[in-house]
């Protein structure tokens, strides 16, 4: 008779352990879910991550736009590379891939690939320098308009037939006072 009682106690003990484990895991999940909006908000502000990605909790509070502009350094000054030239077969794939990464990851995407700068410089044989100006736009609550909140500039220089990252400014003082 005592053998049956032992089995019952053992089964109840196993059920209690499973319930505690489930409750603990559920509690950890709920705490993570509660902390994620704060973490995502900080990532969006500090690194320019897309608020519509990463469970998209911040998507309801802001609009997000990123532009990647290619500038050619010529003796006459900086000239924007026409968008038609970026659509050549060789350049377009690299440009599009980097643009998508930058849209999602912000500063964590890093500088544009050197292959992209090299391809652009080969398209224009006399070119020695190429700059990539990346601007993040956010909705300004005070004015209700889209405003630049972050600008980065990456400067590539041709060296030995390959483009090399020469200079970078991830907070945008290279091309002016952050108002362009």
C-alpha positions as CSV (number, residue, x, y, z in Angstrom):
1,X,0.0,0.0,0.0
2,X,2.8,2.4,0.7
3,X,4.3,1.7,-2.8
4,X,1.2,3.4,-4.4
5,X,1.5,6.5,-2.2
6,X,5.2,6.9,-3.1
7,X,4.4,6.8,-6.8
8,X,1.7,9.5,-6.3
9,X,4.0,11.7,-4.3
10,X,6.8,11.3,-6.9
11,X,4.4,12.2,-9.8
12,X,3.2,15.2,-7.9
13,X,6.8,16.3,-7.3
14,X,7.6,16.0,-11.0
15,X,4.6,18.0,-11.9
16,X,5.5,20.7,-9.4
17,X,9.0,20.9,-10.8
18,X,7.7,21.2,-14.4
19,X,5.3,23.9,-13.3
20,X,8.0,25.8,-11.5
21,X,10.3,25.6,-14.6
22,X,7.5,26.7,-16.9
23,X,6.7,29.6,-14.5
24,X,10.3,30.7,-14.4
25,X,10.7,30.6,-18.2
26,X,7.5,32.5,-18.6
27,X,8.6,35.1,-16.1
28,X,11.9,35.6,-17.9
29,X,10.1,35.9,-21.2
30,X,7.7,38.5,-19.8
31,X,10.6,40.5,-18.2
32,X,12.5,40.5,-21.6
33,X,9.3,41.6,-23.4
34,X,8.9,44.4,-20.9
35,X,12.5,45.6,-21.2
36,X,12.7,45.4,-25.0
37,X,11.0,48.7,-25.9
38,X,13.6,50.6,-23.8
39,X,16.5,48.6,-25.3
40,X,15.2,49.1,-28.8
41,X,14.6,52.8,-28.2
42,X,18.2,53.2,-27.1
43,X,19.5,51.3,-30.1
44,X,17.5,53.4,-32.5
45,X,18.8,56.6,-30.9
46,X,22.4,55.7,-30.6
47,X,23.0,53.6,-33.7
48,X,20.2,54.7,-36.0
49,X,18.7,51.2,-36.3
50,X,15.4,51.0,-38.2
51,X,12.6,51.3,-35.6
52,X,10.4,49.1,-37.8
53,X,12.8,46.1,-37.4
54,X,13.5,44.1,-34.3
55,X,9.9,43.3,-33.2
56,X,9.0,46.8,-34.4
57,X,7.9,48.2,-31.0
58,X,9.3,51.7,-31.8
59,X,7.6,51.8,-35.2
60,X,4.5,53.6,-33.9
61,X,6.4,56.6,-32.6
62,X,8.7,57.6,-35.5
63,X,9.1,57.7,-39.3
64,X,12.5,56.6,-40.6
65,X,14.3,57.4,-43.8
66,X,17.9,56.9,-44.9
67,X,19.6,58.3,-48.0
68,X,22.9,57.1,-49.4
69,X,24.4,59.8,-51.7
70,X,27.6,59.2,-53.7
71,X,29.8,62.3,-54.3
72,X,32.7,62.5,-56.6
73,X,35.6,64.7,-55.6
74,X,36.7,66.6,-58.7
75,X,39.0,69.7,-59.1
76,X,35.7,71.7,-59.3
77,X,34.5,70.4,-56.0
78,X,32.1,67.7,-54.9
79,X,29.7,66.5,-57.5
80,X,26.8,64.1,-56.9
81,X,27.2,61.0,-59.0
82,X,24.0,60.7,-61.2
83,X,21.7,58.0,-60.0
84,X,21.6,56.5,-63.6
85,X,25.3,55.7,-63.2
86,X,24.6,53.8,-60.0
87,X,22.2,51.5,-61.9
88,X,24.8,49.9,-64.0
89,X,24.9,46.1,-63.5
90,X,28.2,46.1,-61.7
91,X,27.5,48.9,-59.3
92,X,23.7,48.5,-58.7
93,X,23.9,45.2,-56.8
94,X,26.6,46.5,-54.4
95,X,24.8,49.8,-53.9
96,X,21.4,48.3,-53.3
97,X,22.8,45.7,-50.8
98,X,24.6,48.4,-48.8
99,X,21.6,50.7,-48.9
100,X,19.3,47.9,-47.5
101,X,21.9,47.1,-44.7
102,X,22.1,50.8,-43.8
103,X,18.4,51.2,-43.7
104,X,18.1,48.4,-41.2
105,X,21.3,48.5,-39.1
106,X,22.1,52.2,-39.2
107,X,25.7,52.8,-37.9
108,X,26.2,49.1,-37.2
109,X,26.3,48.5,-41.0
110,X,29.7,50.3,-41.1
111,X,31.2,52.0,-44.1
112,X,30.2,51.1,-47.6
113,X,32.2,48.2,-49.1
114,X,35.4,49.2,-50.9
115,X,34.2,47.2,-53.9
116,X,31.5,49.7,-54.4
117,X,33.9,52.7,-54.3
118,X,36.3,50.9,-56.6
119,X,33.5,50.2,-59.2
120,X,32.4,53.8,-59.1
121,X,36.0,55.0,-59.6
122,X,36.5,52.6,-62.5
123,X,33.4,54.0,-64.1
124,X,35.0,57.5,-63.9
125,X,38.7,56.8,-64.8
126,X,40.0,60.3,-63.7
127,X,38.4,60.1,-60.3
128,X,40.8,59.8,-57.3
129,X,38.3,60.3,-54.4
130,X,34.7,59.2,-53.7
131,X,32.6,60.2,-50.7
132,X,29.5,58.5,-49.4
133,X,27.2,60.8,-47.5
134,X,24.5,59.0,-45.5
135,X,21.7,60.9,-43.9
136,X,19.1,59.6,-41.4
137,X,15.9,61.5,-41.3
138,X,13.5,61.3,-38.3
139,X,10.2,63.1,-37.5
140,X,11.0,66.2,-35.5
141,X,8.2,66.4,-32.8
142,X,8.7,70.1,-32.4
143,X,8.2,71.1,-36.0
144,X,6.3,68.0,-37.3
145,X,8.7,67.8,-40.2
146,X,11.3,65.3,-41.2
147,X,14.8,66.5,-40.1
148,X,18.3,65.1,-40.3
149,X,19.2,63.5,-37.0
150,X,22.4,61.8,-38.1
151,X,24.8,62.1,-41.0
152,X,27.9,60.1,-41.8
153,X,30.5,60.6,-44.4
154,X,32.9,58.0,-45.7
155,X,35.8,59.1,-47.9
156,X,37.5,56.6,-50.2
157,X,40.7,57.2,-52.1
158,X,42.1,55.2,-55.0
159,X,45.4,53.4,-54.1
160,X,47.0,50.7,-56.3
161,X,43.9,50.1,-58.3
162,X,41.6,49.6,-55.3
163,X,39.6,52.0,-53.2
164,X,40.7,52.3,-49.6
165,X,38.8,54.0,-46.8
166,X,40.7,57.2,-46.3
167,X,38.6,59.0,-43.7
168,X,35.3,58.7,-42.0
169,X,33.1,61.0,-39.9
170,X,30.2,59.2,-38.3
171,X,28.7,62.3,-36.7
172,X,28.9,64.6,-39.8
173,X,31.3,67.5,-39.5
174,X,33.3,66.6,-42.7
175,X,31.0,68.4,-45.2
176,X,29.8,71.3,-43.1
177,X,27.8,72.1,-40.1
178,X,25.3,69.2,-40.4
179,X,22.7,71.3,-42.1
180,X,23.2,70.2,-45.7
